[in-house]
């Protein structure tokens, strides 16, 4: 589904964010992207959604070069991808229903589709009873559930989660991970950047460890190792 071929990303003044990355992610996988701050996780994800382009190398999505896409193709390409952020990024002046509906309305979806899909996805994340609430009336975990609902309402083939549990307590984090795991079981590929070693160790999914822009470990059903934690402490 996603393939990196010798991908390097260099910023101004010779700062190397990613160096010679070779990686394949298959459809339906759940991949944890871990490593210290500055390891290259955010750059990795920005390249996938074509927010940035690599300095060299090739990047493929479902057999098509992301680099060679025409500008007019990019918005349609991004509709295949859902994104969940650490800070939720909900619209404070809109209800739960309206926040989720916004993702469909931005694509000019017909009203009938909005009315069908939004209640369905709110029920999936356990918030159908909160559809008229505003974000400030919700707990942090509930707000993240709204953000996840908004990200998946278009049935994306890929979900990128950037520290989705970073602002949540351990119990709420576990509930969010159960939800993401269920979404993955429905066929959505998930790439999750995280520093939460407890979640990584509990889930036993594929783990890709980045350090100084390089992949230092890639293992199926892995977890944090002592070496990974030492790398994190060094930064």
C-alpha positions in Angstrom: 0.0 0.0 0.0 2.8 2.5 1.0 6.3 2.1 -0.2 9.4 4.3 0.6 12.3 3.8 -1.8 15.6 5.4 -0.6 13.7 8.4 0.7 15.7 11.3 2.1 14.3 14.6 3.3 16.7 17.4 3.9 15.7 20.8 5.2 17.5 24.2 5.1 21.0 24.4 6.4 21.6 20.7 5.8 19.2 19.4 8.4 18.4 15.7 7.6 15.0 14.7 8.8 14.9 11.3 7.1 17.8 9.5 5.5 17.6 6.7 3.0 14.3 5.2 4.2 13.2 1.9 2.6 9.9 0.7 4.0 6.7 -1.0 2.9 3.4 -0.9 4.7 0.8 -3.4 3.6 -3.0 -2.8 3.4 -4.7 -3.5 6.7 -1.6 -3.2 8.8 -1.4 -1.4 12.2 2.0 0.3 12.5 3.4 2.1 15.5 6.0 4.8 14.5 8.1 5.4 17.6 11.3 7.3 18.5 12.5 10.4 20.3 11.4 13.9 19.4 13.2 15.0 16.2 13.6 11.4 15.0 11.6 12.1 11.8 8.1 10.8 12.7 6.3 13.9 11.7 8.2 14.3 8.5 7.5 10.6 7.6 3.7 11.3 7.9 3.9 14.6 6.1 5.5 12.9 3.1 2.7 10.3 3.0 0.0 13.0 2.8 2.1 15.0 0.3 2.3 18.0 2.6 6.0 17.9 1.8 8.1 16.2 -0.9 11.3 14.2 -0.4 14.6 15.6 -1.4 15.4 12.3 -3.1 13.9 8.9 -3.5 10.5 7.6 -4.5 7.3 7.3 -2.5 4.3 5.2 -3.7 0.7 4.9 -2.5 -1.4 2.0 -3.8 1.0 1.6 -6.7 1.0 5.3 -7.7 3.9 7.8 -7.3 3.0 10.5 -4.8 5.7 12.7 -6.2 4.3 12.6 -9.7 0.8 13.6 -8.7 -0.5 16.7 -10.3 -1.6 19.5 -8.0 -5.2 19.0 -8.9 -5.0 15.3 -7.9 -3.7 16.0 -4.4 -7.1 16.9 -2.8 -8.7 13.8 -4.1 -5.7 11.7 -2.9 -6.0 13.1 0.6 -9.7 12.1 0.8 -8.4 8.5 1.1 -6.6 9.5 4.3 -8.0 10.3 7.7 -5.8 12.2 10.2 -6.2 12.3 14.0 -4.1 14.8 16.0 -3.1 15.0 19.7 -4.9 18.3 20.2 -8.2 17.2 18.6 -8.6 20.3 16.4 -12.4 20.4 16.7 -14.5 23.4 15.8 -15.6 24.9 19.1 -18.6 26.7 17.7 -20.1 23.5 16.2 -21.7 20.5 17.8 -20.4 17.0 17.7 -22.7 16.2 14.8 -21.6 19.3 12.9 -17.9 18.7 13.5 -18.2 15.2 11.9 -20.5 16.4 9.2 -18.0 19.1 8.3 -15.6 16.5 6.8 -18.3 15.4 4.4 -19.6 18.9 3.6 -16.1 20.0 2.7 -16.3 17.4 -0.1 -19.7 18.6 -1.2 -21.4 15.4 -0.1 -25.1 15.4 -0.6 -27.3 16.0 2.5 -28.7 12.5 2.3 -25.2 11.1 2.6 -24.4 13.3 5.6 -27.6 12.3 7.4 -26.8 8.7 6.8 -23.1 8.5 7.6 -22.7 10.9 10.6 -25.1 9.1 13.0 -23.6 5.8 11.9 -20.0 6.8 12.7 -21.0 8.5 16.0 -22.6 5.2 17.1 -19.4 3.4 16.1 -17.3 5.6 18.4 -19.9 5.5 21.2 -21.1 9.1 21.0 -24.5 8.9 19.3 -26.0 10.3 22.6 -23.7 13.3 22.4 -24.5 14.5 18.9 -25.9 17.9 20.1 -23.0 18.6 22.6 -20.3 21.2 21.9 -16.6 20.2 22.3 -16.1 22.2 25.5 -18.9 20.1 27.1 -17.0 16.9 26.4 -14.1 15.1 28.2 -10.7 14.8 26.5 -11.5 11.2 25.6 -14.8 12.1 24.1 -13.3 14.9 22.1 -10.7 12.5 20.7 -13.5 10.1 19.8 -15.2 13.0 17.8 -11.9 13.6 16.1 -11.6 10.0 15.1 -15.2 9.9 13.9 -14.5 12.9 11.7 -11.4 11.2 10.4 -13.1 8.0 9.4 -16.5 9.3 8.2 -15.3 9.2 4.6 -14.2 5.5 5.0 -10.5 6.3 4.4 -8.2 3.5 3.4 -5.5 4.9 5.7 -5.7 6.6 9.1 -2.7 8.5 10.4 -2.8 9.1 14.1 -0.3 11.6 15.5 0.0 11.1 19.3 -3.7 10.5 19.7 -3.4 9.6 23.3 -0.8 12.2 24.2 -3.2 14.4 26.2 -5.2 11.6 27.8 -5.0 9.6 31.0 -4.0 5.9 30.9 -7.6 4.5 31.1 -9.0 6.8 28.5 -5.9 6.1 26.3 -6.7 2.4 26.5 -10.3 3.0 25.4 -9.1 5.1 22.4 -6.7 2.3 21.4 -9.5 -0.3 21.6 -11.5 2.0 19.2 -8.5 2.3 16.8 -8.0 -1.4 16.9 -11.6 -2.0 16.0 -11.3 0.4 13.1 -8.2 -1.5 11.9 -10.1 -4.8 12.1 -12.6 -3.3 9.7 -9.8 -3.0 7.1 -8.4 0.5 7.6 -4.6 0.7 7.6 -3.3 2.7 10.6 0.0 4.4 11.2 0.3 5.8 14.7 3.1 8.0 16.0 3.5 7.7 19.7 5.8 8.0 22.7 3.6 5.8 24.9 5.6 2.7 25.5 2.8 1.1 27.6 0.4 1.2 24.7 3.0 -0.1 22.2 3.9 -3.0 24.5 0.2 -3.8 25.2 -0.9 -3.8 21.6 1.9 -6.0 20.1 1.6 -4.6 16.6 4.3 -3.8 14.1 6.8 -1.3 15.5 9.0 0.9 13.3 11.6 2.8 15.4 13.2 6.0 14.0 16.3 7.7 15.4 18.1 10.6 13.8 16.1 10.1 10.6 16.9 6.5 10.2 15.0 3.3 10.8 16.9 1.5 13.5 14.4 -1.3 14.1 11.3 -2.7 12.3 9.6 -5.7 13.9 6.2 -7.4 13.7 4.2 -7.7 17.0 6.9 -5.8 18.8 7.2 -3.4 21.7 9.7 -1.0 23.2 13.1 -2.5 23.9 15.6 -1.2 26.5 17.6 0.1 23.5 14.7 2.2 22.3 14.2 3.7 25.7 17.9 4.5 25.9 17.7 6.3 22.6 14.7 8.3 23.9 16.5 9.3 27.0 19.4 10.6 25.0 17.3 13.3 23.4 
